[in-house]
C-alpha cells in the first residue's frame, strides 16, 4: 500500500506486535501479566480478533470456549451446555461472541493496563514501520527488545480468498457468509470443499431444513476428524485424559500407518463422515457423533479431485468432469484455511515468530511463548522449550503433531515454573487434571498412558519420518 503522507510519528516500545488475532492477543496478554513491558500492537483490520471478524455468521468454535482466547479473561461463562445434542459438554462460542470478547480483552485488559497501545487499520511495511490505511500517516517504532510477528500464519478464509477455480458467466457462486442473506432458495446447493468450513456449511443447511437431496457436496479429500467427546476440559478432564491414553495405546501397538488409524478410529479418537472412503486429510477439526450422522444424510458426493472450472452444465475436476444442473448455487468453502508454512525458530535475535505448539490451541501456544519470553534469557533455551509444530494437512501429520507436542510436554514437566504455570492457565485443556487425579478412572488412564507413552513416541517418530 502506498503512503499518502510524508509525516512520520516516532514511537518507542519494548515490543512491536504485528497481528491482533488469536496468537497476537494471547502473547500480549501473557507478556502484560508477566512483565511491565511497553507494547505497541498493529493490525490491518479495524479491530482485534483476526479472521473472526470476517467469519461466516454461523461459525462456532470446534473446541470448548473454556480453553480458547487469552489467559487472563474467560471466554463466556465457561459453562456447560444444558440442552441439545451436546448437553453436558462445555459451550462453544460463535463468531459474534468471539469478536466481542477480543474487543473487551483489548479495551478492558490490554489498553487498560497502561502497557499496550493499539493501532488498527494499519499495515506493517517492515523494519518497525507501519502506515495507517485511513490517514496515510506513517509510524516508526524504535523497538527496544523484539518485533513479534503474530501474522506469520494467517488463516485463509473464503471471505478473503476468491475461488481458485474458474466460473463461467451465469454461474452463481457465494461465500458461506452470504448464505444468511439469501432472499430465495436455489434448486440445489453445491458445497465446494471438505474441510471445517464445508462441514459447517452442510450442517447449517441441514439444521435449517434443507432437504439432504438438495445438497451436493464436492469433497476433493476425505478428512480424519477428532472426536469432540474427548476434548472436554474442567470437570470432564478425565475423559480427555482417557482419550490421550487411548491414543498412546493405539500408537504403541500400531504396525503401520494404516493400522494406526484403524486403531485410533476403533478407540473413538478420530472419526470420518464416509466410512467407505479412506481419509488422506487431517486439519485438526473436531466433530461430534450427531454431526457425523447428520452429514451422512448427504449422498450426492463428488470425489474427482479439486474443481478447475464450473460451467452452466458441467463441473471440470482434476480427475474428470460431471454434469451439473441450472439453478444450482455454488458455495465456496475451498479456501486453504490453516497455512502450511515451514517452521521457523520462534526466538531469533530481535524477532519472535509466534507459531503453533499444540494442535488446535493457538491461544495456548502464544501464551506459552509469552511466558517463556518473560522468564528465560537464552534464545537457545527458549527455542528448546517452544518447538514450532506446523499446522497439519495430511493424515500422517497427526503423528508428527502428536510427537512434537508430547516431546514439548515432557520438557515442560522438567521446568518447575512452567509446570506450575501449566497447572493454572485456563488455556491448557489439561489444567484441571490434578484436581481429579485421585479418581479411580483417571488413575487408570494415567497408568495406561505411562505404560505406553515411550513405545508410542518411538512408533510415531518412525511413522512420521
ABEGO torsion letter per residue (X at the ends): XBBABABBBBBBBABBBBEABAAAAAAAAAAAAABABBBBBBBABABBGEAAAABBAABBBABBAAABEBAABBBEAGBBBABEAABGBBBBBBAAAAAAAAAAAAAAAAAAAGABBBBBGBBBAEGGBBBBAAAGBBBBBBBAABBBBAAABBBBBAAABBBABBBBBGBBBBBAAAAAABABBBABBBBBEABAAAAAAAAAAAAAGBBAAABBBBBABBBBBBBAAAABBEAAAAAAAAAAAAAAAAAAABABAAAAAAAAAAAGABBBABAABBBABBAGBBBBAAAAAAAAABABBBBAEBBABBBAABBBBAAEBBBBBBGBBBBBAABAEBBBBBBBBABBEABBBBBBABBGBAAAAAAAAAAAAAABABAAAAAAABBBBBBBABAAAAAAAAAAAAAAAAAAAABAAAAAAAAABAABAAAAAAAAAABAAAAAAAAAAAAAAAAAAAAAAAAAX
